[in-house]
Amino acid sequence: MKAAVKLTVLAIIGVTSAAYLRSEERAPTDFRVNVDMVTLTFTVTDSEGRYVRGLQPGDIRVTEDGIIQKIATFAEGTKSPIGVTDKQSDSFARTNVFVLFDTSNCMYKGFAYASDAIAEFIRHLDLADSVAVYTFSRNLFRAAPLTKDHSQAIFGLRSAVAGNDTALYNTLLLTLRDAAKIAGRKAVVVFSNGPDNASVIAPDDVRAVAEDEGIPVYVISTDGSSKDAISTAVFQRITARTGGKLYWAKTWQEEAKAFSTIREDIGSSYAVAYYPAPNPNQGFRTIKVEIVSEKKYVVRARPGYRPRRE
């Protein structure tokens, strides 16, 4: 039984919801595939690991399954984006940062130091960036909804109290769902000690959501990689497959340094958006970002996504 595929360009990816049309009878199934505007956030570094700034749309080539894509929107850091309407401009000229803070019983020892490091991170974000602060143990608590008022976000952070079990993947999924409702650029920054003992969601399912929604996930873990091999592998997959990064921070000095590096990474990132060219592939579509230059640059971005089916 063959499926006829109709390719439909609709709204922004990550905002529309996926739904499958099922037939009650055993008749040929007609799938509608929503291939929406794709937003891609990435960083570019040179051979010495320094951020490359000042690139223009003509310096970048984006392909999807080898098919060259036409860039509709281009933005660097907080500079004025290119190719957007006035309504879109604000969402592409800033980043919506969602901070997810582990307040489970495993964090008792370093709770105060972690809170201070997060507050410092928020305090020095670009003024154009919006930030939300979520805390979690077994359940998610939205301590500060997304706001441009960084002092308000810090106030919400300071209201956090220590909890019990750790449900990292459950609460990360909820955070990603909130972030997906916001147009433009976004990032999720997770601060956790590592082990999850209360989630019912599989970590790779969470990773797939972040990957498809185009949301880079940064993880700062206070637990050494040698202590928890499972969490280490999960963190590495989630960050690598979303264009984010993993940091190990056993001391408050290392925590502060990791947050500072993430802040610089977010501020140095590029964002492009494009409407995918016709592509019959209903499965995973591979995205590749190349810099048109004789110099060798390293691009860090998510490797692809799965189009929505209707």
C-alpha positions as CSV (number, residue, x, y, z in Angstrom):
1,M,0.0,0.0,0.0
2,K,1.6,3.2,-1.1
3,A,1.2,6.6,0.4
4,A,0.7,9.7,-1.7
5,V,2.6,12.7,-0.3
6,K,1.4,16.2,-0.6
7,L,4.0,18.8,0.3
8,T,2.5,21.9,1.9
9,V,4.4,25.0,3.1
10,L,2.5,26.5,6.1
11,A,3.6,28.2,9.3
12,I,6.8,28.4,11.4
13,I,8.2,25.1,12.4
14,G,8.0,24.4,16.1
15,V,4.8,26.4,16.5
16,T,2.4,24.2,14.6
17,S,1.4,20.9,16.1
18,A,1.7,17.5,14.4
19,A,-1.4,15.4,13.8
20,Y,-1.9,12.2,11.9
21,L,-5.0,11.5,9.7
22,R,-6.0,7.9,10.3
23,S,-8.6,6.1,8.2
24,E,-11.0,3.7,9.8
25,E,-11.1,1.6,6.7
26,R,-8.3,-0.2,5.0
27,A,-7.9,2.3,2.2
28,P,-4.9,4.1,0.9
29,T,-3.7,6.7,3.4
30,D,-3.2,10.3,2.2
31,F,-0.5,12.1,4.3
32,R,-0.1,15.9,4.3
33,V,3.4,16.9,5.3
34,N,3.8,20.4,6.9
35,V,7.2,21.6,5.8
36,D,7.2,25.0,7.4
37,M,9.7,27.9,7.7
38,V,12.7,26.4,9.3
39,T,14.7,28.4,11.8
40,L,18.3,27.4,12.3
41,T,20.6,28.8,14.9
42,F,24.4,28.1,14.7
43,T,27.8,29.3,15.7
44,V,30.9,29.7,13.6
45,T,34.5,29.4,14.9
46,D,37.9,29.5,13.3
47,S,40.7,26.9,13.6
48,E,41.7,28.3,17.0
49,G,38.1,28.2,18.4
50,R,37.5,31.9,18.2
51,Y,34.0,33.1,17.1
52,V,33.7,34.4,13.6
53,R,31.6,37.5,13.4
54,G,30.5,39.8,10.5
55,L,29.4,37.1,8.1
56,Q,26.7,38.1,5.5
57,P,23.9,36.0,3.9
58,G,26.1,35.5,0.8
59,D,28.8,33.9,3.0
60,I,26.5,31.1,4.0
61,R,25.2,28.1,2.1
62,V,22.4,26.0,3.6
63,T,21.4,22.6,2.2
64,E,18.7,20.2,3.2
65,D,19.3,16.6,2.0
66,G,21.8,18.2,-0.5
67,I,19.2,20.6,-1.9
68,I,20.4,24.3,-1.7
69,Q,17.9,26.4,0.3
70,K,17.1,30.1,-0.3
71,I,17.7,32.1,2.9
72,A,14.7,34.2,3.8
73,T,15.9,35.7,7.1
74,F,19.4,36.2,8.4
75,A,20.5,37.6,11.8
76,E,23.8,37.8,13.7
77,G,23.7,38.3,17.5
78,T,21.6,41.3,18.3
79,K,22.2,43.2,15.1
80,S,19.3,44.2,12.9
81,P,18.1,41.1,11.0
82,I,18.0,41.0,7.2
83,G,14.9,40.0,5.2
84,V,12.2,40.3,7.9
85,T,9.1,42.3,8.4
86,D,8.9,44.8,11.3
87,K,6.8,42.3,13.3
88,Q,9.5,39.6,12.9
89,S,12.4,41.9,13.5
90,D,12.2,41.7,17.3
91,S,12.1,37.9,17.5
92,F,15.2,37.5,15.3
93,A,17.2,40.4,16.8
94,R,17.2,38.8,20.2
95,T,17.3,35.4,21.9
96,N,14.6,34.0,24.2
97,V,16.6,32.2,26.9
98,F,14.9,29.6,29.1
99,V,16.9,28.6,32.2
100,L,16.0,25.3,33.8
101,F,17.4,25.0,37.4
102,D,17.6,21.7,39.2
103,T,16.4,22.2,42.8
104,S,16.1,18.6,43.7
105,N,17.6,17.1,46.9
106,C,20.8,16.2,45.0
107,M,21.5,19.9,44.8
108,Y,21.4,20.7,48.5
109,K,25.1,21.2,48.9
110,G,25.7,23.6,46.0
111,F,22.2,25.3,45.9
112,A,23.3,28.8,46.9
113,Y,26.4,28.8,44.7
114,A,24.3,27.6,41.7
115,S,21.7,30.3,42.3
116,D,24.3,33.0,42.4
117,A,25.9,31.7,39.2
118,I,22.5,31.8,37.4
119,A,21.7,35.2,38.7
120,E,25.1,36.5,37.3
121,F,24.3,34.8,34.0
122,I,21.0,36.6,33.7
123,R,22.3,39.9,34.9
124,H,24.9,40.0,32.0
125,L,22.7,38.8,29.2
126,D,22.2,41.3,26.4
127,L,19.4,43.8,27.3
128,A,17.6,42.8,24.1
129,D,17.3,39.2,25.3
130,S,14.3,37.9,27.1
131,V,14.7,35.3,29.9
132,A,12.5,32.8,31.7
133,V,13.5,31.0,34.9
134,Y,12.1,27.5,35.6
135,T,13.0,25.3,38.5
136,F,12.3,21.6,39.0
137,S,12.6,18.6,41.2
138,R,9.8,16.1,40.7
139,N,7.6,18.9,39.1
140,L,8.2,22.0,37.1
141,F,7.8,25.4,38.6
142,R,7.7,28.5,36.4
143,A,9.5,30.9,38.7
144,A,9.7,33.7,36.2
145,P,7.8,33.7,32.9
146,L,9.6,35.0,29.8
147,T,10.5,38.6,30.3
148,K,12.8,41.4,29.2
149,D,13.0,42.5,32.8
150,H,16.1,40.7,33.9
151,S,15.7,41.9,37.5
152,Q,12.2,40.3,37.6
153,A,13.7,37.0,36.4
154,I,16.3,37.1,39.1
155,F,13.6,37.8,41.7
156,G,11.8,34.7,40.5
157,L,15.1,32.7,40.7
158,R,15.6,33.7,44.3
159,S,12.1,32.3,45.2
160,A,13.3,28.8,44.4
161,V,13.4,26.2,47.2
162,A,15.0,22.8,47.4
163,G,12.7,19.9,46.5
164,N,12.9,16.1,46.4
165,D,13.3,13.7,43.5
166,T,14.7,14.7,40.1
167,A,12.5,14.6,36.9
168,L,14.9,16.3,34.5
169,Y,13.5,14.9,31.2
170,N,9.9,15.4,32.1
171,T,10.5,19.1,33.0
172,L,12.9,19.7,30.1
173,L,10.2,18.5,27.7
174,L,7.7,21.0,29.2
175,T,10.3,23.8,29.0
176,L,10.9,22.9,25.3
177,R,7.1,23.0,24.7
178,D,6.9,26.5,26.2
179,A,9.9,27.7,24.1
180,A,8.4,26.2,20.9
181,K,5.4,28.6,21.3
182,I,7.7,31.6,20.9
183,A,8.7,32.8,17.4
184,G,12.3,33.5,16.5
185,R,15.5,32.5,18.3
186,K,15.6,30.7,21.6
187,A,17.9,28.6,23.7
188,V,17.4,26.4,26.8
189,V,20.1,26.4,29.5
190,V,19.9,23.5,31.9
191,F,21.7,23.4,35.3
192,S,21.6,20.0,36.9
193,N,23.7,17.5,38.9
194,G,22.9,14.8,36.4
195,P,21.0,11.7,37.6
196,D,17.2,11.5,36.9
197,N,15.2,9.2,39.1
198,A,11.6,10.4,38.5
199,S,11.0,11.0,34.8
200,V,8.6,8.9,32.7
201,I,9.8,10.4,29.4
202,A,12.6,8.8,27.5
203,P,15.6,11.2,27.1
204,D,15.9,10.6,23.4
205,D,12.3,11.5,22.9
206,V,13.1,14.9,24.6
207,R,16.2,15.2,22.4
208,A,14.1,14.6,19.2
209,V,11.6,17.4,20.2
210,A,14.5,19.9,20.8
211,E,16.1,18.8,17.5
212,D,12.9,19.2,15.5
213,E,11.9,22.5,17.1
214,G,15.4,24.0,16.4
215,I,16.1,24.9,20.1
216,P,19.8,24.6,21.1
217,V,20.1,23.0,24.6
218,Y,23.1,23.8,26.8
219,V,23.7,21.7,29.9
220,I,25.9,22.5,32.9
221,S,26.2,19.4,35.1
222,T,27.9,19.4,38.5
223,D,28.3,15.6,38.4
224,G,31.6,14.3,37.1
225,S,31.3,12.3,33.9
226,S,32.9,9.2,35.4
227,K,30.2,8.9,38.1
228,D,27.1,8.6,35.9
229,A,27.9,7.2,32.4
230,I,24.2,7.1,31.4
231,S,23.5,10.8,32.1
232,T,26.8,11.7,30.5
233,A,25.8,9.9,27.2
234,V,22.3,11.5,27.3
235,F,23.6,15.0,27.9
236,Q,26.2,14.6,25.1
237,R,23.4,13.5,22.6
238,I,21.0,16.2,23.6
239,T,23.5,19.0,23.3
240,A,25.3,17.8,20.2
241,R,22.0,17.1,18.3
242,T,20.5,20.5,19.0
243,G,23.6,22.7,18.4
244,G,24.1,23.4,22.1
245,K,27.0,22.4,24.3
246,L,27.8,20.3,27.5
247,Y,29.8,21.7,30.4
248,W,31.1,19.9,33.5
249,A,31.4,22.2,36.5
250,K,32.3,20.8,39.9
251,T,33.1,24.1,41.6
252,W,31.4,27.4,41.7
253,Q,34.3,28.9,39.7
254,E,33.7,26.4,36.9
255,E,29.9,27.1,37.1
256,A,30.5,30.8,36.6
257,K,32.9,30.2,33.7
258,A,30.4,27.8,32.0
259,F,27.6,30.3,32.2
260,S,29.9,33.1,30.9
261,T,30.9,30.9,27.9
262,I,27.2,30.1,27.2
263,R,26.3,33.8,27.3
264,E,29.1,34.5,24.8
265,D,28.0,31.6,22.6
266,I,24.4,32.9,22.5
267,G,25.6,36.4,21.7
268,S,27.8,35.2,18.9
269,S,25.3,33.0,17.2
270,Y,23.7,33.4,13.8
271,A,20.2,32.6,12.8
272,V,18.7,31.9,9.4
273,A,15.2,31.0,8.3
274,Y,14.1,29.4,5.1
275,Y,11.1,27.8,3.4
276,P,12.3,24.3,2.4
277,A,12.6,23.6,-1.3
278,P,10.4,20.7,-2.5
279,N,11.6,17.5,-1.0
280,P,9.8,14.1,-1.0
281,N,11.6,12.9,2.1
282,Q,9.1,12.4,4.9
283,G,11.7,11.2,7.4
284,F,14.8,12.9,8.9
285,R,16.1,15.7,6.7
286,T,19.8,16.4,7.0
287,I,20.7,20.1,7.3
288,K,24.2,21.3,6.5
289,V,25.6,24.8,6.9
290,E,28.7,25.7,5.0
291,I,30.7,28.9,5.0
292,V,31.7,30.1,1.5
293,S,35.4,30.9,2.2
294,E,38.9,29.7,1.6
295,K,39.4,29.6,5.3
296,K,38.5,26.6,7.4
297,Y,35.7,27.3,9.8
298,V,33.8,25.1,12.2
299,V,30.0,25.3,12.2
300,R,28.0,24.0,15.2
301,A,24.3,23.5,14.4
302,R,21.6,20.8,14.7
303,P,22.0,18.2,12.1
304,G,18.4,18.2,10.8
305,Y,14.8,17.7,11.6
306,R,11.7,15.6,10.8
307,P,8.9,17.4,8.9
308,R,5.4,17.5,10.5
309,R,2.8,15.2,9.2
310,E,-0.9,16.1,9.1
